[in-house]
Amino acid sequence: MMSHSSFIQDTLDAVEPFGGKVRFIELVCPIDELERRIENPSRAEFNKLRSLESFRKIRQSKKHIYPKLPNSGLIIDTSEMNPQEAARKISEFFSLDGGASVDRRFE
């Protein structure tokens, strides 16, 4: 299992030797919005944390703090757009061919 501290380098090491490019995108969201979303039943489909109490304990223990990502030039506030808009923004920002494919489960 990857540790938080080695995730960035492990990802680069897994992709770049094969000619791939890694671009990390920082996703941010205000805490009050995260707390509002946490108990949403749709999170179960993706096996996401659904307990507000557990979320607050994790934040209090500071286990949610990760190393700073390499700067790709793109930060997305997920409280300001839906998943489709975020995918389009990523696709446009990195000039990806074919545009973003949309997961219909989010529509």
Contact map, one row per residue, 1 for C-alpha under 8 A:
11100000000000000000000000000000000000000000000000000000000000000000000000000000000000000000000000000000000
11110110010000000000000000000000000000000000000000000000000000000000000000000000000000000000000000000000000
11111110000000000000000000000000000000000000000000000000000000000000000000000000000000000000000000000000000
01111110000000000000000000000000000000000000000000000000000000000110000000000000000000000000000000000000000
00111111000000000000000000000000000000000000000000000000000000000110000000000000000000000000000000000000000
01111111110000000000000000000000000000000000000000000000000000000000000000000000000000000000000000000000000
01111111111000000000000000000000000000000000000000000000000000000000000000000000000000000000000000000000000
00001111111100000000000000000000000000000000000000000000000000000000100000000000000000000000000000000000000
00000111111110000000000000000000000000000000000000000000000000000000000000000000000000000000000000000000000
01000111111111000000000000000000000000000000000000000000000000000000000000000000000000000000000000000000000
00000011111111100000010000000000000000000000000000000000000000000000000000000000000000000000000000000000000
00000001111111110000010000000000000000000000000000000000000000000000000000000000000000000000000000000000000
00000000111111111000000000000000000000000000000000000000000000000000000000000000000000000000000000000000000
00000000011111111100000000000000000000000000000000000000000000000000000000000000000000000000000000000000000
00000000001111111111110000000000000000000000000000000000000000000000000000000000000000000000000000000000000
00000000000111111111110000000000000000000000000000000000000000000000000000000000000000000000000000000000000
00000000000011111111000000000000000000000000000000000000000000000000000000000000000000000000000000000000000
00000000000001111111000000000000000000000000000000000000000000000000000000000000000000000000000000000000000
00000000000000111111100000000000000000000000000000000000000000000000000000000000000000000000000000000000000
00000000000000111111110000000000000000000000000000000000000000000000000000000000000000000000000000000000000
00000000000000110011111000000000000000000000000000000000000000000000000000000000000000000000000000000000000
00000000001100110001111100000000000000000000000000000000000000000000000000000000000000000000000000000000000
00000000000000000000111110000000000000000000000000000000000000000000000100000000000000000000000000000000000
00000000000000000000011111000000000000000000000000000000000000000000111100000000000000000000000000000000000
00000000000000000000001111100000000000000000000000000000000000000000101101110000000000000000000000000000000
00000000000000000000000111110000000000000000000000000000000000000000100001110000000000000000000000000000000
00000000000000000000000011111000000000000000000000000000000000000000000000111100000000000000000000000000000
00000000000000000000000001111100000000000000000000000000000000000000000000111100000000000000000000000000000
00000000000000000000000000111110110000000000000000000000000000000000000000001110000000000000000000000000000
00000000000000000000000000011111110000000000000000000000000000000000000000000010000000000000000000000000000
00000000000000000000000000001111111000000000000000000000000000000000000000000000000000000000000000000000000
00000000000000000000000000000111111100000000000000000000000000000000000000000000000000000000000000000000000
00000000000000000000000000001111111110000000000000000000000000000000000000000010000000000000000000000000000
00000000000000000000000000001111111111000000000000000000000000000000000000000000000000000000000000000000000
00000000000000000000000000000011111111100000000000010010000000000000000000000000000000000000000000000000000
00000000000000000000000000000001111111100000000000000000000000000000000000000000000000000000000000000000000
00000000000000000000000000000000111111110000000000000000000000000000000000000000000000000000000000000000000
00000000000000000000000000000000011111110010000011110010000000000000000000000000000000000000000000000000000
00000000000000000000000000000000001111111010000001110000000000000000000000000000000000000000000000000000000
00000000000000000000000000000000000011111110000001000000000000000000000000000000000000000000000000000000000
00000000000000000000000000000000000000111111000001000000000000000000000000000000000000000000000000000000000
00000000000000000000000000000000000000011111110000000000000000000000000000000000000000000000000000000000000
00000000000000000000000000000000000001111111111111000000000000000000000000000000000000000000000000000000000
00000000000000000000000000000000000000001111111111000000000000000000000000000000000000000000000000000000000
00000000000000000000000000000000000000000111111100000000000000000000000000000000000000000000000000000000000
00000000000000000000000000000000000000000111111100000000000000000000000000000000000000000000000000000000000
00000000000000000000000000000000000000000011111110000000000000000000000000000000000000000000000000000000000
00000000000000000000000000000000000000000011111111000000000000000000000000000000000000000000000000000000000
00000000000000000000000000000000000001000011001111100110000000000000000000000000000000000000000000000000000
00000000000000000000000000000000000001111011000111110010000000000000000000000000000000000000000000000000000
00000000000000000000000000000000000001100000000011111110000000000000000000000000000000000000000000000000000
00000000000000000000000000000000001001100000000001111111000000000000000000000000000000000000000000000000000
00000000000000000000000000000000000000000000000000111111100000000000000000000000000000000000000000000000000
00000000000000000000000000000000000000000000000010111111110000000000000000000000000000000000000000000000000
00000000000000000000000000000000001001000000000011111111111000000000000000000000000000000000000000000000000
00000000000000000000000000000000000000000000000000011111111100000000000000000000000000000000000000000000000
00000000000000000000000000000000000000000000000000001111111110000000000000000000000000000000000000000000000
00000000000000000000000000000000000000000000000000000111111111110000000000000000000000000000000000000000000
00000000000000000000000000000000000000000000000000000011111111110000000000000000000000000000000000000000000
00000000000000000000000000000000000000000000000000000001111111100000000000000000000000000000000000000000000
00000000000000000000000000000000000000000000000000000000111111110000000000000000000000000000000000000000000
00000000000000000000000000000000000000000000000000000000011111111000000000000000000000000000000000000000000
00000000000000000000000000000000000000000000000000000000011111111000000000000000000000000000000000000000000
00000000000000000000000000000000000000000000000000000000011011111100000000000000000000000000000000000000000
00000000000000000000000000000000000000000000000000000000000001111110000000000000000000000000000000000000000
00011000000000000000000000000000000000000000000000000000000000011111000000000000000000000000000000000000000
00011000000000000000000000000000000000000000000000000000000000001111100000000000000000000000000000000000000
00000000000000000000000000000000000000000000000000000000000000000111110000000000000000000000000000000000000
00000001000000000000000111000000000000000000000000000000000000000011111000000000000000000000000000000000000
00000000000000000000000100000000000000000000000000000000000000000001111100000000000000000000000000000000000
00000000000000000000000110000000000000000000000000000000000000000000111111000000000000000000000000000000000
00000000000000000000001110000000000000000000000000000000000000000000011111000000000000000000000000000000000
00000000000000000000000000000000000000000000000000000000000000000000001111100000000000000000000000000000000
00000000000000000000000011000000000000000000000000000000000000000000001111110000000000000100100000000000000
00000000000000000000000011110000000000000000000000000000000000000000000011111000000000000000000000000000000
00000000000000000000000011110000000000000000000000000000000000000000000001111100000001000000000000000000000
00000000000000000000000000111000000000000000000000000000000000000000000000111111100000000000000000000000000
00000000000000000000000000111000000000000000000000000000000000000000000000011111111001000000000000000000000
00000000000000000000000000001100100000000000000000000000000000000000000000001111110000000000000000000000000
00000000000000000000000000000000000000000000000000000000000000000000000000001111110000000000000000000000000
00000000000000000000000000000000000000000000000000000000000000000000000000001111111011000000000000000000000
00000000000000000000000000000000000000000000000000000000000000000000000000000111111111000000000000000000000
00000000000000000000000000000000000000000000000000000000000000000000000000000100111111100000000000000000010
00000000000000000000000000000000000000000000000000000000000000000000000000000000011111110000000000000110010
00000000000000000000000000000000000000000000000000000000000000000000000000000000111111111000000000000000000
00000000000000000000000000000000000000000000000000000000000000000000000000010100111111111100000000000000000
00000000000000000000000000000000000000000000000000000000000000000000000000000000001111111110000000011100000
00000000000000000000000000000000000000000000000000000000000000000000000000000000000111111111000000110000000
00000000000000000000000000000000000000000000000000000000000000000000000000000000000011111111100000000000000
00000000000000000000000000000000000000000000000000000000000000000000000001000000000001111111110000010000000
00000000000000000000000000000000000000000000000000000000000000000000000000000000000000111111111110110000000
00000000000000000000000000000000000000000000000000000000000000000000000000000000000000011111111100100000000
00000000000000000000000000000000000000000000000000000000000000000000000001000000000000001111111100000000000
00000000000000000000000000000000000000000000000000000000000000000000000000000000000000000111111100000000000
00000000000000000000000000000000000000000000000000000000000000000000000000000000000000000011111110000000000
00000000000000000000000000000000000000000000000000000000000000000000000000000000000000000011111111110000000
00000000000000000000000000000000000000000000000000000000000000000000000000000000000000000010001111100000000
00000000000000000000000000000000000000000000000000000000000000000000000000000000000000000000000111110000000
00000000000000000000000000000000000000000000000000000000000000000000000000000000000000010011000111111000000
00000000000000000000000000000000000000000000000000000000000000000000000000000000000000110110000101111100000
00000000000000000000000000000000000000000000000000000000000000000000000000000000000000100000000000111110000
00000000000000000000000000000000000000000000000000000000000000000000000000000000000100100000000000011111000
00000000000000000000000000000000000000000000000000000000000000000000000000000000000100000000000000001111111
00000000000000000000000000000000000000000000000000000000000000000000000000000000000000000000000000000111111
00000000000000000000000000000000000000000000000000000000000000000000000000000000000000000000000000000011111
00000000000000000000000000000000000000000000000000000000000000000000000000000000001100000000000000000011111
00000000000000000000000000000000000000000000000000000000000000000000000000000000000000000000000000000011111
